[in-house]
Amino acid sequence: MDIETRKKRILYRASHRGTKEADHIVGGFFAARTAGLQPDQLDDADRILDLLDVDLMDWIIKKQPVPDDMRSVLLDELVAFGRAKG
């Protein structure tokens, strides 16, 4: 799959999560960041989008810490973005 198709797929998956809150936060983050993602970051974006909304939201609202084995620069940026959205 070419890079532009992958980016479109990421944007779609990010904004169609299943809950309005996740659509707003995850979708908003990837809407702002996807165009600038490098090819090696696309795999990380897919990995993040495979995570459950409940886990992502727990990390964003600080209900649970982000597990060390799940951390990445992109995930840390998403969590910070979500926390800034309040």
DANOR-V600339 format. One record per backbone hydrogen bond with DSSP energy under -0.5 kcal/mol. NH is the residue of the N-H (numbers start at 1). CO is the residue of the C=O. If there is no record, write none. Layout:
# DANOR-V600339
nh co
NH CO
NH CO
This chain:
# DANOR-V600339
nh co
6 2
7 3
8 4
9 5
10 6
11 7
12 8
13 9
14 10
15 11
16 12
16 13
23 19
24 20
25 21
26 22
27 22
27 23
28 24
29 25
30 26
31 27
32 28
33 29
34 30
36 33
37 34
41 38
42 38
42 39
43 39
44 40
45 41
46 42
47 43
48 44
49 45
50 46
51 48
56 52
57 53
58 54
59 55
60 56
61 57
62 59
63 58
64 58
70 67
71 67
71 68
76 72
77 73
78 74
79 75
80 76
81 77
82 78
83 79
84 80
85 81
86 82
